């Protein structure tokens, strides 16, 4: 079963209430998305740690409801670690 952009955004916002989230459906199939997430929670963390935080927020849906997610994480200051 595919995931809707709004559900993907909701899961991320639930984990990061302060986040600015932009979701793009890359293939129109509900399985391939690009997400840009800006949150203060990423401050001081490596890019790998930031991405792991987002994947945890998805609660195991990667590989099942969601096939592919291109992920960009930033702090509010625009920092990409």
mmJSON file of the N, C-alpha and C atoms, coordinates in Angstrom:
{"data_MODEL":{"atom_site":{
"group_PDB":["ATOM","ATOM","ATOM","ATOM","ATOM","ATOM","ATOM","ATOM","ATOM","ATOM","ATOM","ATOM","ATOM","ATOM","ATOM","ATOM","ATOM","ATOM","ATOM","ATOM","ATOM","ATOM","ATOM","ATOM","ATOM","ATOM","ATOM","ATOM","ATOM","ATOM","ATOM","ATOM","ATOM","ATOM","ATOM","ATOM","ATOM","ATOM","ATOM","ATOM","ATOM","ATOM","ATOM","ATOM","ATOM","ATOM","ATOM","ATOM","ATOM","ATOM","ATOM","ATOM","ATOM","ATOM","ATOM","ATOM","ATOM","ATOM","ATOM","ATOM","ATOM","ATOM","ATOM","ATOM","ATOM","ATOM","ATOM","ATOM","ATOM","ATOM","ATOM","ATOM","ATOM","ATOM","ATOM","ATOM","ATOM","ATOM","ATOM","ATOM","ATOM","ATOM","ATOM","ATOM","ATOM","ATOM","ATOM","ATOM","ATOM","ATOM","ATOM","ATOM","ATOM","ATOM","ATOM","ATOM","ATOM","ATOM","ATOM","ATOM","ATOM","ATOM","ATOM","ATOM","ATOM","ATOM","ATOM","ATOM","ATOM","ATOM","ATOM","ATOM","ATOM","ATOM","ATOM","ATOM","ATOM","ATOM","ATOM","ATOM","ATOM","ATOM","ATOM","ATOM","ATOM","ATOM","ATOM","ATOM","ATOM","ATOM","ATOM","ATOM","ATOM","ATOM","ATOM","ATOM","ATOM","ATOM","ATOM","ATOM","ATOM","ATOM","ATOM","ATOM","ATOM","ATOM","ATOM","ATOM","ATOM","ATOM","ATOM","ATOM","ATOM","ATOM","ATOM","ATOM","ATOM","ATOM","ATOM","ATOM","ATOM","ATOM","ATOM","ATOM","ATOM","ATOM","ATOM","ATOM","ATOM","ATOM","ATOM","ATOM","ATOM","ATOM","ATOM","ATOM","ATOM","ATOM","ATOM","ATOM","ATOM","ATOM","ATOM","ATOM","ATOM","ATOM","ATOM","ATOM","ATOM","ATOM","ATOM","ATOM","ATOM","ATOM","ATOM","ATOM","ATOM","ATOM","ATOM","ATOM","ATOM","ATOM","ATOM","ATOM","ATOM","ATOM","ATOM","ATOM","ATOM","ATOM","ATOM","ATOM","ATOM","ATOM","ATOM","ATOM","ATOM","ATOM","ATOM","ATOM","ATOM","ATOM","ATOM","ATOM","ATOM","ATOM","ATOM","ATOM","ATOM","ATOM","ATOM","ATOM","ATOM","ATOM","ATOM","ATOM","ATOM","ATOM","ATOM","ATOM","ATOM","ATOM","ATOM"],
"id":[1,2,3,4,5,6,7,8,9,10,11,12,13,14,15,16,17,18,19,20,21,22,23,24,25,26,27,28,29,30,31,32,33,34,35,36,37,38,39,40,41,42,43,44,45,46,47,48,49,50,51,52,53,54,55,56,57,58,59,60,61,62,63,64,65,66,67,68,69,70,71,72,73,74,75,76,77,78,79,80,81,82,83,84,85,86,87,88,89,90,91,92,93,94,95,96,97,98,99,100,101,102,103,104,105,106,107,108,109,110,111,112,113,114,115,116,117,118,119,120,121,122,123,124,125,126,127,128,129,130,131,132,133,134,135,136,137,138,139,140,141,142,143,144,145,146,147,148,149,150,151,152,153,154,155,156,157,158,159,160,161,162,163,164,165,166,167,168,169,170,171,172,173,174,175,176,177,178,179,180,181,182,183,184,185,186,187,188,189,190,191,192,193,194,195,196,197,198,199,200,201,202,203,204,205,206,207,208,209,210,211,212,213,214,215,216,217,218,219,220,221,222,223,224,225,226,227,228,229,230,231,232,233,234,235,236,237,238,239,240,241,242,243],
"type_symbol":["N","C","C","N","C","C","N","C","C","N","C","C","N","C","C","N","C","C","N","C","C","N","C","C","N","C","C","N","C","C","N","C","C","N","C","C","N","C","C","N","C","C","N","C","C","N","C","C","N","C","C","N","C","C","N","C","C","N","C","C","N","C","C","N","C","C","N","C","C","N","C","C","N","C","C","N","C","C","N","C","C","N","C","C","N","C","C","N","C","C","N","C","C","N","C","C","N","C","C","N","C","C","N","C","C","N","C","C","N","C","C","N","C","C","N","C","C","N","C","C","N","C","C","N","C","C","N","C","C","N","C","C","N","C","C","N","C","C","N","C","C","N","C","C","N","C","C","N","C","C","N","C","C","N","C","C","N","C","C","N","C","C","N","C","C","N","C","C","N","C","C","N","C","C","N","C","C","N","C","C","N","C","C","N","C","C","N","C","C","N","C","C","N","C","C","N","C","C","N","C","C","N","C","C","N","C","C","N","C","C","N","C","C","N","C","C","N","C","C","N","C","C","N","C","C","N","C","C","N","C","C","N","C","C","N","C","C","N","C","C","N","C","C"],
"label_atom_id":["N","CA","C","N","CA","C","N","CA","C","N","CA","C","N","CA","C","N","CA","C","N","CA","C","N","CA","C","N","CA","C","N","CA","C","N","CA","C","N","CA","C","N","CA","C","N","CA","C","N","CA","C","N","CA","C","N","CA","C","N","CA","C","N","CA","C","N","CA","C","N","CA","C","N","CA","C","N","CA","C","N","CA","C","N","CA","C","N","CA","C","N","CA","C","N","CA","C","N","CA","C","N","CA","C","N","CA","C","N","CA","C","N","CA","C","N","CA","C","N","CA","C","N","CA","C","N","CA","C","N","CA","C","N","CA","C","N","CA","C","N","CA","C","N","CA","C","N","CA","C","N","CA","C","N","CA","C","N","CA","C","N","CA","C","N","CA","C","N","CA","C","N","CA","C","N","CA","C","N","CA","C","N","CA","C","N","CA","C","N","CA","C","N","CA","C","N","CA","C","N","CA","C","N","CA","C","N","CA","C","N","CA","C","N","CA","C","N","CA","C","N","CA","C","N","CA","C","N","CA","C","N","CA","C","N","CA","C","N","CA","C","N","CA","C","N","CA","C","N","CA","C","N","CA","C","N","CA","C","N","CA","C","N","CA","C","N","CA","C","N","CA","C","N","CA","C","N","CA","C","N","CA","C"],
"label_alt_id":[null,null,null,null,null,null,null,null,null,null,null,null,null,null,null,null,null,null,null,null,null,null,null,null,null,null,null,null,null,null,null,null,null,null,null,null,null,null,null,null,null,null,null,null,null,null,null,null,null,null,null,null,null,null,null,null,null,null,null,null,null,null,null,null,null,null,null,null,null,null,null,null,null,null,null,null,null,null,null,null,null,null,null,null,null,null,null,null,null,null,null,null,null,null,null,null,null,null,null,null,null,null,null,null,null,null,null,null,null,null,null,null,null,null,null,null,null,null,null,null,null,null,null,null,null,null,null,null,null,null,null,null,null,null,null,null,null,null,null,null,null,null,null,null,null,null,null,null,null,null,null,null,null,null,null,null,null,null,null,null,null,null,null,null,null,null,null,null,null,null,null,null,null,null,null,null,null,null,null,null,null,null,null,null,null,null,null,null,null,null,null,null,null,null,null,null,null,null,null,null,null,null,null,null,null,null,null,null,null,null,null,null,null,null,null,null,null,null,null,null,null,null,null,null,null,null,null,null,null,null,null,null,null,null,null,null,null,null,null,null,null,null,null],
"label_comp_id":["UNK","UNK","UNK","UNK","UNK","UNK","UNK","UNK","UNK","UNK","UNK","UNK","UNK","UNK","UNK","UNK","UNK","UNK","UNK","UNK","UNK","UNK","UNK","UNK","UNK","UNK","UNK","UNK","UNK","UNK","UNK","UNK","UNK","UNK","UNK","UNK","UNK","UNK","UNK","UNK","UNK","UNK","UNK","UNK","UNK","UNK","UNK","UNK","UNK","UNK","UNK","UNK","UNK","UNK","UNK","UNK","UNK","UNK","UNK","UNK","UNK","UNK","UNK","UNK","UNK","UNK","UNK","UNK","UNK","UNK","UNK","UNK","UNK","UNK","UNK","UNK","UNK","UNK","UNK","UNK","UNK","UNK","UNK","UNK","UNK","UNK","UNK","UNK","UNK","UNK","UNK","UNK","UNK","UNK","UNK","UNK","UNK","UNK","UNK","UNK","UNK","UNK","UNK","UNK","UNK","UNK","UNK","UNK","UNK","UNK","UNK","UNK","UNK","UNK","UNK","UNK","UNK","UNK","UNK","UNK","UNK","UNK","UNK","UNK","UNK","UNK","UNK","UNK","UNK","UNK","UNK","UNK","UNK","UNK","UNK","UNK","UNK","UNK","UNK","UNK","UNK","UNK","UNK","UNK","UNK","UNK","UNK","UNK","UNK","UNK","UNK","UNK","UNK","UNK","UNK","UNK","UNK","UNK","UNK","UNK","UNK","UNK","UNK","UNK","UNK","UNK","UNK","UNK","UNK","UNK","UNK","UNK","UNK","UNK","UNK","UNK","UNK","UNK","UNK","UNK","UNK","UNK","UNK","UNK","UNK","UNK","UNK","UNK","UNK","UNK","UNK","UNK","UNK","UNK","UNK","UNK","UNK","UNK","UNK","UNK","UNK","UNK","UNK","UNK","UNK","UNK","UNK","UNK","UNK","UNK","UNK","UNK","UNK","UNK","UNK","UNK","UNK","UNK","UNK","UNK","UNK","UNK","UNK","UNK","UNK","UNK","UNK","UNK","UNK","UNK","UNK","UNK","UNK","UNK","UNK","UNK","UNK","UNK","UNK","UNK","UNK","UNK","UNK"],
"label_asym_id":["A","A","A","A","A","A","A","A","A","A","A","A","A","A","A","A","A","A","A","A","A","A","A","A","A","A","A","A","A","A","A","A","A","A","A","A","A","A","A","A","A","A","A","A","A","A","A","A","A","A","A","A","A","A","A","A","A","A","A","A","A","A","A","A","A","A","A","A","A","A","A","A","A","A","A","A","A","A","A","A","A","A","A","A","A","A","A","A","A","A","A","A","A","A","A","A","A","A","A","A","A","A","A","A","A","A","A","A","A","A","A","A","A","A","A","A","A","A","A","A","A","A","A","A","A","A","A","A","A","A","A","A","A","A","A","A","A","A","A","A","A","A","A","A","A","A","A","A","A","A","A","A","A","A","A","A","A","A","A","A","A","A","A","A","A","A","A","A","A","A","A","A","A","A","A","A","A","A","A","A","A","A","A","A","A","A","A","A","A","A","A","A","A","A","A","A","A","A","A","A","A","A","A","A","A","A","A","A","A","A","A","A","A","A","A","A","A","A","A","A","A","A","A","A","A","A","A","A","A","A","A","A","A","A","A","A","A","A","A","A","A","A","A"],
"label_entity_id":["1","1","1","1","1","1","1","1","1","1","1","1","1","1","1","1","1","1","1","1","1","1","1","1","1","1","1","1","1","1","1","1","1","1","1","1","1","1","1","1","1","1","1","1","1","1","1","1","1","1","1","1","1","1","1","1","1","1","1","1","1","1","1","1","1","1","1","1","1","1","1","1","1","1","1","1","1","1","1","1","1","1","1","1","1","1","1","1","1","1","1","1","1","1","1","1","1","1","1","1","1","1","1","1","1","1","1","1","1","1","1","1","1","1","1","1","1","1","1","1","1","1","1","1","1","1","1","1","1","1","1","1","1","1","1","1","1","1","1","1","1","1","1","1","1","1","1","1","1","1","1","1","1","1","1","1","1","1","1","1","1","1","1","1","1","1","1","1","1","1","1","1","1","1","1","1","1","1","1","1","1","1","1","1","1","1","1","1","1","1","1","1","1","1","1","1","1","1","1","1","1","1","1","1","1","1","1","1","1","1","1","1","1","1","1","1","1","1","1","1","1","1","1","1","1","1","1","1","1","1","1","1","1","1","1","1","1","1","1","1","1","1","1"],
"label_seq_id":[1,1,1,2,2,2,3,3,3,4,4,4,5,5,5,6,6,6,7,7,7,8,8,8,9,9,9,10,10,10,11,11,11,12,12,12,13,13,13,14,14,14,15,15,15,16,16,16,17,17,17,18,18,18,19,19,19,20,20,20,21,21,21,22,22,22,23,23,23,24,24,24,25,25,25,26,26,26,27,27,27,28,28,28,29,29,29,30,30,30,31,31,31,32,32,32,33,33,33,34,34,34,35,35,35,36,36,36,37,37,37,38,38,38,39,39,39,40,40,40,41,41,41,42,42,42,43,43,43,44,44,44,45,45,45,46,46,46,47,47,47,48,48,48,49,49,49,50,50,50,51,51,51,52,52,52,53,53,53,54,54,54,55,55,55,56,56,56,57,57,57,58,58,58,59,59,59,60,60,60,61,61,61,62,62,62,63,63,63,64,64,64,65,65,65,66,66,66,67,67,67,68,68,68,69,69,69,70,70,70,71,71,71,72,72,72,73,73,73,74,74,74,75,75,75,76,76,76,77,77,77,78,78,78,79,79,79,80,80,80,81,81,81],
"pdbx_PDB_ins_code":[null,null,null,null,null,null,null,null,null,null,null,null,null,null,null,null,null,null,null,null,null,null,null,null,null,null,null,null,null,null,null,null,null,null,null,null,null,null,null,null,null,null,null,null,null,null,null,null,null,null,null,null,null,null,null,null,null,null,null,null,null,null,null,null,null,null,null,null,null,null,null,null,null,null,null,null,null,null,null,null,null,null,null,null,null,null,null,null,null,null,null,null,null,null,null,null,null,null,null,null,null,null,null,null,null,null,null,null,null,null,null,null,null,null,null,null,null,null,null,null,null,null,null,null,null,null,null,null,null,null,null,null,null,null,null,null,null,null,null,null,null,null,null,null,null,null,null,null,null,null,null,null,null,null,null,null,null,null,null,null,null,null,null,null,null,null,null,null,null,null,null,null,null,null,null,null,null,null,null,null,null,null,null,null,null,null,null,null,null,null,null,null,null,null,null,null,null,null,null,null,null,null,null,null,null,null,null,null,null,null,null,null,null,null,null,null,null,null,null,null,null,null,null,null,null,null,null,null,null,null,null,null,null,null,null,null,null,null,null,null,null,null,null],
"Cartn_x":[0.841,0.0,0.889,0.589,1.379,1.063,1.982,1.827,1.528,0.623,0.311,1.328,1.528,2.438,2.007,0.71,0.236,0.522,0.44,0.763,2.255,3.077,4.523,4.854,4.257,4.488,4.017,2.86,2.331,3.279,3.811,4.739,5.982,6.496,7.682,7.354,6.229,5.835,5.524,4.996,4.737,6.035,7.103,8.4,9.162,8.93,9.64,8.621,7.954,6.875,7.299,8.578,9.052,9.429,9.363,9.937,9.165,9.947,9.418,9.624,8.563,8.639,8.117,8.898,8.463,8.563,7.447,7.396,7.117,7.887,7.677,7.521,6.475,6.271,7.067,8.118,9.04,8.54,7.708,7.291,5.776,5.037,3.584,2.951,3.714,3.207,3.003,3.291,3.131,4.195,5.241,6.311,7.69,7.818,9.111,8.976,9.561,9.423,10.777,10.751,11.873,11.309,12.009,11.588,12.724,12.378,13.304,12.745,13.561,13.121,14.084,13.547,14.335,13.87,14.801,14.437,15.635,15.358,16.404,16.914,16.126,16.534,17.777,18.088,19.249,20.55,20.443,21.622,22.631,23.884,24.952,25.019,24.194,24.177,24.77,25.367,25.886,24.714,24.98,23.929,23.357,24.232,23.766,22.808,23.171,22.302,20.972,21.009,19.784,18.866,19.428,18.628,18.067,18.874,18.396,17.215,17.261,16.157,14.868,14.977,13.793,13.29,14.184,13.756,13.062,13.558,12.881,11.465,11.301,9.981,8.995,9.504,8.632,8.162,8.689,8.193,8.213,9.265,9.391,8.648,8.171,7.422,8.324,9.607,10.533,10.648,10.561,10.668,9.335,8.329,6.997,6.036,5.511,4.597,5.339,6.599,7.409,8.659,8.791,9.9,11.187,11.094,12.302,12.045,13.027,12.929,14.273,14.325,15.493,15.32,16.295,16.139,17.194,16.733,17.635,17.233,18.177,17.917,18.793,18.2,18.908,18.463,19.285,18.878,18.239,17.534,16.923,17.943,19.195,20.236,20.746,20.168,20.564,21.774,22.157,23.344,23.046,23.92,23.904,25.2,25.118,26.347,26.83],
"Cartn_y":[-1.18,0.0,1.248,2.183,3.406,4.386,5.285,6.311,7.643,8.412,9.728,10.757,11.818,12.875,13.462,13.605,14.187,13.263,11.949,11.025,11.068,11.123,11.226,12.502,13.597,14.867,14.799,14.197,14.086,13.302,12.194,11.382,12.186,12.948,13.754,14.877,15.543,16.644,16.148,14.936,14.365,14.218,13.838,13.648,14.95,15.903,17.18,18.311,18.651,19.647,21.015,21.353,22.66,22.65,21.497,21.327,22.045,22.514,22.913,21.682,21.215,19.974,20.232,19.809,19.89,18.481,17.99,16.653,16.772,16.049,16.004,14.548,14.244,12.904,12.831,12.047,12.026,11.222,10.217,9.348,9.307,9.955,9.95,8.639,7.801,6.483,6.294,7.338,7.232,6.395,6.05,5.225,5.859,6.952,7.594,9.084,9.501,10.887,11.532,12.855,13.656,14.485,14.466,15.247,16.172,17.426,18.384,18.721,18.51,18.714,19.678,20.78,21.778,21.768,21.457,21.379,21.709,22.382,22.669,21.383,20.316,19.038,18.468,18.939,18.437,19.144,20.218,21.004,20.134,20.175,19.441,17.97,17.527,16.117,15.982,14.833,14.577,14.343,14.415,14.159,12.752,11.78,10.41,10.351,10.983,11.0,11.677,12.766,13.476,12.569,11.879,10.998,9.832,9.304,8.221,8.692,9.926,10.477,10.511,10.912,10.965,9.552,8.632,7.254,6.637,6.938,6.45,7.014,8.263,8.9,8.19,7.513,6.824,5.471,5.062,3.874,2.59,2.345,1.08,1.023,2.138,2.135,2.097,2.43,2.359,0.903,0.714,-0.622,-1.343,-0.807,-1.416,-0.46,0.494,1.485,2.534,2.716,3.738,3.077,3.099,2.399,3.208,4.515,5.328,6.732,7.234,8.579,9.278,10.284,11.151,12.182,12.295,13.087,14.175,15.389,16.521,17.084,17.159,17.687,18.899,19.898,21.14,21.65,22.506,23.25,24.559,25.264,26.542,27.551,27.431,28.332,27.903,26.832,26.36,25.462,24.983,24.135,22.727,22.229,20.827,20.225,19.349,18.738,17.621],
"Cartn_z":[0.0,0.0,0.0,-0.855,-0.987,0.146,0.373,1.393,0.716,1.29,0.718,1.203,0.435,0.881,2.227,2.434,3.698,4.88,4.675,5.761,6.081,5.057,5.251,6.02,5.619,6.305,7.76,7.997,9.359,10.265,9.778,10.579,10.957,10.003,10.279,11.252,11.05,11.955,13.363,13.48,14.806,15.595,14.898,15.554,15.736,14.835,14.855,14.741,15.84,15.786,15.245,15.408,14.934,13.459,12.818,11.482,10.384,9.433,8.133,7.255,6.63,5.854,4.441,3.467,2.069,1.482,0.952,0.371,-1.125,-1.923,-3.365,-3.788,-4.548,-5.1,-6.397,-6.406,-7.536,-8.728,-8.491,-9.588,-9.777,-8.905,-9.021,-8.6,-7.917,-7.544,-6.046,-5.256,-3.807,-3.129,-3.84,-3.275,-3.357,-4.095,-4.309,-4.005,-2.894,-2.448,-2.206,-2.219,-1.738,-0.587,0.544,1.704,2.122,2.325,2.905,4.279,5.304,6.674,7.359,7.875,8.583,10.035,10.946,12.361,13.247,14.352,15.342,15.984,15.937,16.529,15.847,14.649,13.917,14.298,15.032,15.399,16.162,15.72,16.388,16.026,15.114,14.709,13.305,13.042,11.702,10.753,9.481,8.488,8.669,8.93,9.15,10.34,11.44,12.615,12.315,11.56,11.187,10.375,9.412,8.565,9.381,10.274,11.14,11.988,12.45,13.235,12.416,11.169,10.302,10.017,9.72,9.448,10.661,11.859,13.076,13.163,12.76,12.794,11.868,10.847,9.899,10.425,11.555,12.236,11.428,10.695,9.973,8.645,8.156,6.896,5.656,5.827,4.696,4.242,2.933,2.378,2.311,2.977,2.965,2.263,2.991,2.412,1.589,1.9,1.245,0.68,-0.641,-1.289,-1.284,-1.583,-1.699,-1.163,-0.429,0.125,-0.029,-0.882,-0.987,0.127,0.981,2.194,2.293,2.588,2.85,4.197,5.113,6.449,6.695,7.358,7.667,9.022,9.603,10.795,10.322,11.203,10.796,10.266,10.661,10.169,8.793,8.254,6.927,6.94,8.103,8.21,7.722,6.877,6.447,6.958,7.917,8.453,7.578],
"occupancy":[1.0,1.0,1.0,1.0,1.0,1.0,1.0,1.0,1.0,1.0,1.0,1.0,1.0,1.0,1.0,1.0,1.0,1.0,1.0,1.0,1.0,1.0,1.0,1.0,1.0,1.0,1.0,1.0,1.0,1.0,1.0,1.0,1.0,1.0,1.0,1.0,1.0,1.0,1.0,1.0,1.0,1.0,1.0,1.0,1.0,1.0,1.0,1.0,1.0,1.0,1.0,1.0,1.0,1.0,1.0,1.0,1.0,1.0,1.0,1.0,1.0,1.0,1.0,1.0,1.0,1.0,1.0,1.0,1.0,1.0,1.0,1.0,1.0,1.0,1.0,1.0,1.0,1.0,1.0,1.0,1.0,1.0,1.0,1.0,1.0,1.0,1.0,1.0,1.0,1.0,1.0,1.0,1.0,1.0,1.0,1.0,1.0,1.0,1.0,1.0,1.0,1.0,1.0,1.0,1.0,1.0,1.0,1.0,1.0,1.0,1.0,1.0,1.0,1.0,1.0,1.0,1.0,1.0,1.0,1.0,1.0,1.0,1.0,1.0,1.0,1.0,1.0,1.0,1.0,1.0,1.0,1.0,1.0,1.0,1.0,1.0,1.0,1.0,1.0,1.0,1.0,1.0,1.0,1.0,1.0,1.0,1.0,1.0,1.0,1.0,1.0,1.0,1.0,1.0,1.0,1.0,1.0,1.0,1.0,1.0,1.0,1.0,1.0,1.0,1.0,1.0,1.0,1.0,1.0,1.0,1.0,1.0,1.0,1.0,1.0,1.0,1.0,1.0,1.0,1.0,1.0,1.0,1.0,1.0,1.0,1.0,1.0,1.0,1.0,1.0,1.0,1.0,1.0,1.0,1.0,1.0,1.0,1.0,1.0,1.0,1.0,1.0,1.0,1.0,1.0,1.0,1.0,1.0,1.0,1.0,1.0,1.0,1.0,1.0,1.0,1.0,1.0,1.0,1.0,1.0,1.0,1.0,1.0,1.0,1.0,1.0,1.0,1.0,1.0,1.0,1.0,1.0,1.0,1.0,1.0,1.0,1.0,1.0,1.0,1.0,1.0,1.0,1.0],
"B_iso_or_equiv":[0.0,0.0,0.0,0.0,0.0,0.0,0.0,0.0,0.0,0.0,0.0,0.0,0.0,0.0,0.0,0.0,0.0,0.0,0.0,0.0,0.0,0.0,0.0,0.0,0.0,0.0,0.0,0.0,0.0,0.0,0.0,0.0,0.0,0.0,0.0,0.0,0.0,0.0,0.0,0.0,0.0,0.0,0.0,0.0,0.0,0.0,0.0,0.0,0.0,0.0,0.0,0.0,0.0,0.0,0.0,0.0,0.0,0.0,0.0,0.0,0.0,0.0,0.0,0.0,0.0,0.0,0.0,0.0,0.0,0.0,0.0,0.0,0.0,0.0,0.0,0.0,0.0,0.0,0.0,0.0,0.0,0.0,0.0,0.0,0.0,0.0,0.0,0.0,0.0,0.0,0.0,0.0,0.0,0.0,0.0,0.0,0.0,0.0,0.0,0.0,0.0,0.0,0.0,0.0,0.0,0.0,0.0,0.0,0.0,0.0,0.0,0.0,0.0,0.0,0.0,0.0,0.0,0.0,0.0,0.0,0.0,0.0,0.0,0.0,0.0,0.0,0.0,0.0,0.0,0.0,0.0,0.0,0.0,0.0,0.0,0.0,0.0,0.0,0.0,0.0,0.0,0.0,0.0,0.0,0.0,0.0,0.0,0.0,0.0,0.0,0.0,0.0,0.0,0.0,0.0,0.0,0.0,0.0,0.0,0.0,0.0,0.0,0.0,0.0,0.0,0.0,0.0,0.0,0.0,0.0,0.0,0.0,0.0,0.0,0.0,0.0,0.0,0.0,0.0,0.0,0.0,0.0,0.0,0.0,0.0,0.0,0.0,0.0,0.0,0.0,0.0,0.0,0.0,0.0,0.0,0.0,0.0,0.0,0.0,0.0,0.0,0.0,0.0,0.0,0.0,0.0,0.0,0.0,0.0,0.0,0.0,0.0,0.0,0.0,0.0,0.0,0.0,0.0,0.0,0.0,0.0,0.0,0.0,0.0,0.0,0.0,0.0,0.0,0.0,0.0,0.0,0.0,0.0,0.0,0.0,0.0,0.0,0.0,0.0,0.0,0.0,0.0,0.0],
"pdbx_formal_charge":[null,null,null,null,null,null,null,null,null,null,null,null,null,null,null,null,null,null,null,null,null,null,null,null,null,null,null,null,null,null,null,null,null,null,null,null,null,null,null,null,null,null,null,null,null,null,null,null,null,null,null,null,null,null,null,null,null,null,null,null,null,null,null,null,null,null,null,null,null,null,null,null,null,null,null,null,null,null,null,null,null,null,null,null,null,null,null,null,null,null,null,null,null,null,null,null,null,null,null,null,null,null,null,null,null,null,null,null,null,null,null,null,null,null,null,null,null,null,null,null,null,null,null,null,null,null,null,null,null,null,null,null,null,null,null,null,null,null,null,null,null,null,null,null,null,null,null,null,null,null,null,null,null,null,null,null,null,null,null,null,null,null,null,null,null,null,null,null,null,null,null,null,null,null,null,null,null,null,null,null,null,null,null,null,null,null,null,null,null,null,null,null,null,null,null,null,null,null,null,null,null,null,null,null,null,null,null,null,null,null,null,null,null,null,null,null,null,null,null,null,null,null,null,null,null,null,null,null,null,null,null,null,null,null,null,null,null,null,null,null,null,null,null],
"auth_seq_id":[1,1,1,2,2,2,3,3,3,4,4,4,5,5,5,6,6,6,7,7,7,8,8,8,9,9,9,10,10,10,11,11,11,12,12,12,13,13,13,14,14,14,15,15,15,16,16,16,17,17,17,18,18,18,19,19,19,20,20,20,21,21,21,22,22,22,23,23,23,24,24,24,25,25,25,26,26,26,27,27,27,28,28,28,29,29,29,30,30,30,31,31,31,32,32,32,33,33,33,34,34,34,35,35,35,36,36,36,37,37,37,38,38,38,39,39,39,40,40,40,41,41,41,42,42,42,43,43,43,44,44,44,45,45,45,46,46,46,47,47,47,48,48,48,49,49,49,50,50,50,51,51,51,52,52,52,53,53,53,54,54,54,55,55,55,56,56,56,57,57,57,58,58,58,59,59,59,60,60,60,61,61,61,62,62,62,63,63,63,64,64,64,65,65,65,66,66,66,67,67,67,68,68,68,69,69,69,70,70,70,71,71,71,72,72,72,73,73,73,74,74,74,75,75,75,76,76,76,77,77,77,78,78,78,79,79,79,80,80,80,81,81,81],
"auth_comp_id":["UNK","UNK","UNK","UNK","UNK","UNK","UNK","UNK","UNK","UNK","UNK","UNK","UNK","UNK","UNK","UNK","UNK","UNK","UNK","UNK","UNK","UNK","UNK","UNK","UNK","UNK","UNK","UNK","UNK","UNK","UNK","UNK","UNK","UNK","UNK","UNK","UNK","UNK","UNK","UNK","UNK","UNK","UNK","UNK","UNK","UNK","UNK","UNK","UNK","UNK","UNK","UNK","UNK","UNK","UNK","UNK","UNK","UNK","UNK","UNK","UNK","UNK","UNK","UNK","UNK","UNK","UNK","UNK","UNK","UNK","UNK","UNK","UNK","UNK","UNK","UNK","UNK","UNK","UNK","UNK","UNK","UNK","UNK","UNK","UNK","UNK","UNK","UNK","UNK","UNK","UNK","UNK","UNK","UNK","UNK","UNK","UNK","UNK","UNK","UNK","UNK","UNK","UNK","UNK","UNK","UNK","UNK","UNK","UNK","UNK","UNK","UNK","UNK","UNK","UNK","UNK","UNK","UNK","UNK","UNK","UNK","UNK","UNK","UNK","UNK","UNK","UNK","UNK","UNK","UNK","UNK","UNK","UNK","UNK","UNK","UNK","UNK","UNK","UNK","UNK","UNK","UNK","UNK","UNK","UNK","UNK","UNK","UNK","UNK","UNK","UNK","UNK","UNK","UNK","UNK","UNK","UNK","UNK","UNK","UNK","UNK","UNK","UNK","UNK","UNK","UNK","UNK","UNK","UNK","UNK","UNK","UNK","UNK","UNK","UNK","UNK","UNK","UNK","UNK","UNK","UNK","UNK","UNK","UNK","UNK","UNK","UNK","UNK","UNK","UNK","UNK","UNK","UNK","UNK","UNK","UNK","UNK","UNK","UNK","UNK","UNK","UNK","UNK","UNK","UNK","UNK","UNK","UNK","UNK","UNK","UNK","UNK","UNK","UNK","UNK","UNK","UNK","UNK","UNK","UNK","UNK","UNK","UNK","UNK","UNK","UNK","UNK","UNK","UNK","UNK","UNK","UNK","UNK","UNK","UNK","UNK","UNK","UNK","UNK","UNK","UNK","UNK","UNK"],
"auth_asym_id":["A","A","A","A","A","A","A","A","A","A","A","A","A","A","A","A","A","A","A","A","A","A","A","A","A","A","A","A","A","A","A","A","A","A","A","A","A","A","A","A","A","A","A","A","A","A","A","A","A","A","A","A","A","A","A","A","A","A","A","A","A","A","A","A","A","A","A","A","A","A","A","A","A","A","A","A","A","A","A","A","A","A","A","A","A","A","A","A","A","A","A","A","A","A","A","A","A","A","A","A","A","A","A","A","A","A","A","A","A","A","A","A","A","A","A","A","A","A","A","A","A","A","A","A","A","A","A","A","A","A","A","A","A","A","A","A","A","A","A","A","A","A","A","A","A","A","A","A","A","A","A","A","A","A","A","A","A","A","A","A","A","A","A","A","A","A","A","A","A","A","A","A","A","A","A","A","A","A","A","A","A","A","A","A","A","A","A","A","A","A","A","A","A","A","A","A","A","A","A","A","A","A","A","A","A","A","A","A","A","A","A","A","A","A","A","A","A","A","A","A","A","A","A","A","A","A","A","A","A","A","A","A","A","A","A","A","A","A","A","A","A","A","A"],
"auth_atom_id":["N","CA","C","N","CA","C","N","CA","C","N","CA","C","N","CA","C","N","CA","C","N","CA","C","N","CA","C","N","CA","C","N","CA","C","N","CA","C","N","CA","C","N","CA","C","N","CA","C","N","CA","C","N","CA","C","N","CA","C","N","CA","C","N","CA","C","N","CA","C","N","CA","C","N","CA","C","N","CA","C","N","CA","C","N","CA","C","N","CA","C","N","CA","C","N","CA","C","N","CA","C","N","CA","C","N","CA","C","N","CA","C","N","CA","C","N","CA","C","N","CA","C","N","CA","C","N","CA","C","N","CA","C","N","CA","C","N","CA","C","N","CA","C","N","CA","C","N","CA","C","N","CA","C","N","CA","C","N","CA","C","N","CA","C","N","CA","C","N","CA","C","N","CA","C","N","CA","C","N","CA","C","N","CA","C","N","CA","C","N","CA","C","N","CA","C","N","CA","C","N","CA","C","N","CA","C","N","CA","C","N","CA","C","N","CA","C","N","CA","C","N","CA","C","N","CA","C","N","CA","C","N","CA","C","N","CA","C","N","CA","C","N","CA","C","N","CA","C","N","CA","C","N","CA","C","N","CA","C","N","CA","C","N","CA","C","N","CA","C","N","CA","C","N","CA","C","N","CA","C","N","CA","C"],
"pdbx_PDB_model_num":[1,1,1,1,1,1,1,1,1,1,1,1,1,1,1,1,1,1,1,1,1,1,1,1,1,1,1,1,1,1,1,1,1,1,1,1,1,1,1,1,1,1,1,1,1,1,1,1,1,1,1,1,1,1,1,1,1,1,1,1,1,1,1,1,1,1,1,1,1,1,1,1,1,1,1,1,1,1,1,1,1,1,1,1,1,1,1,1,1,1,1,1,1,1,1,1,1,1,1,1,1,1,1,1,1,1,1,1,1,1,1,1,1,1,1,1,1,1,1,1,1,1,1,1,1,1,1,1,1,1,1,1,1,1,1,1,1,1,1,1,1,1,1,1,1,1,1,1,1,1,1,1,1,1,1,1,1,1,1,1,1,1,1,1,1,1,1,1,1,1,1,1,1,1,1,1,1,1,1,1,1,1,1,1,1,1,1,1,1,1,1,1,1,1,1,1,1,1,1,1,1,1,1,1,1,1,1,1,1,1,1,1,1,1,1,1,1,1,1,1,1,1,1,1,1,1,1,1,1,1,1,1,1,1,1,1,1,1,1,1,1,1,1]
}}}
